[in-house]
Amino acid sequence: MDYAQALLDLRNGEIEAITVEPQNFPAFQKAWSAFPYQNTVKGIAQRAGKVTYVRSK
């Protein structure tokens, strides 16, 4: 998955959420650290290490 594009799509309201599995988190973290709009997205921890990212209201 292209997490950089997914984060932009999430910010722009084109998608509702991104769910990141623990094994994919390193790839997501790389995109997240370069994402300039981190304050527009929030992560919600799920069970078993999953995190769902949604737009902040």
C-alpha positions as a Markdown table, in Angstrom:
| # | Residue | x | y | z |
|---|---|---|---|---|
| 1 | Met | 0.0 | 0.0 | 0.0 |
| 2 | Asp | 1.2 | 3.5 | -0.7 |
| 3 | Tyr | 0.7 | 5.0 | 2.7 |
| 4 | Ala | 1.8 | 8.5 | 1.6 |
| 5 | Gln | -1.0 | 8.7 | -0.9 |
| 6 | Ala | -3.4 | 7.0 | 1.5 |
| 7 | Leu | -2.7 | 9.7 | 4.1 |
| 8 | Leu | -3.3 | 12.5 | 1.5 |
| 9 | Asp | -6.6 | 10.8 | 0.5 |
| 10 | Leu | -7.6 | 10.5 | 4.1 |
| 11 | Arg | -6.8 | 14.2 | 4.7 |
| 12 | Asn | -8.8 | 15.2 | 1.6 |
| 13 | Gly | -11.8 | 13.1 | 2.6 |
| 14 | Glu | -11.5 | 10.7 | -0.3 |
| 15 | Ile | -11.3 | 7.7 | 2.0 |
| 16 | Glu | -12.7 | 7.3 | 5.5 |
| 17 | Ala | -9.9 | 5.4 | 7.3 |
| 18 | Ile | -6.6 | 3.6 | 7.0 |
| 19 | Thr | -6.1 | 0.5 | 9.1 |
| 20 | Val | -2.5 | -0.4 | 9.7 |
| 21 | Glu | -1.6 | -4.0 | 10.8 |
| 22 | Pro | 1.5 | -4.4 | 13.1 |
| 23 | Gln | 3.6 | -6.0 | 10.4 |
| 24 | Asn | 3.0 | -3.0 | 8.1 |
| 25 | Phe | 3.6 | -0.4 | 10.7 |
| 26 | Pro | 7.3 | 0.3 | 9.7 |
| 27 | Ala | 6.2 | 1.2 | 6.2 |
| 28 | Phe | 3.4 | 3.4 | 7.5 |
| 29 | Gln | 5.8 | 5.1 | 10.0 |
| 30 | Lys | 8.1 | 6.1 | 7.2 |
| 31 | Ala | 5.2 | 7.8 | 5.3 |
| 32 | Trp | 3.8 | 9.3 | 8.6 |
| 33 | Ser | 7.1 | 10.9 | 9.5 |
| 34 | Ala | 7.2 | 12.7 | 6.1 |
| 35 | Phe | 3.5 | 13.7 | 6.2 |
| 36 | Pro | 3.3 | 17.5 | 6.9 |
| 37 | Tyr | -0.4 | 17.4 | 8.0 |
| 38 | Gln | -0.1 | 15.1 | 11.0 |
| 39 | Asn | -2.5 | 17.2 | 13.1 |
| 40 | Thr | -5.3 | 16.5 | 10.6 |
| 41 | Val | -5.2 | 12.8 | 11.2 |
| 42 | Lys | -5.6 | 10.8 | 14.4 |
| 43 | Gly | -4.9 | 7.2 | 15.3 |
| 44 | Ile | -7.2 | 5.0 | 17.2 |
| 45 | Ala | -5.6 | 1.9 | 18.8 |
| 46 | Gln | -7.3 | -1.4 | 18.2 |
| 47 | Arg | -6.7 | -4.9 | 19.5 |
| 48 | Ala | -3.7 | -7.0 | 18.5 |
| 49 | Gly | -1.6 | -4.0 | 17.6 |
| 50 | Lys | -3.9 | -2.6 | 14.8 |
| 51 | Val | -4.2 | 1.1 | 14.5 |
| 52 | Thr | -7.0 | 2.9 | 12.5 |
| 53 | Tyr | -6.3 | 6.4 | 11.3 |
| 54 | Val | -9.2 | 8.8 | 10.7 |
| 55 | Arg | -9.6 | 12.5 | 9.9 |
| 56 | Ser | -9.5 | 14.7 | 13.0 |
| 57 | Lys | -12.7 | 16.8 | 13.4 |
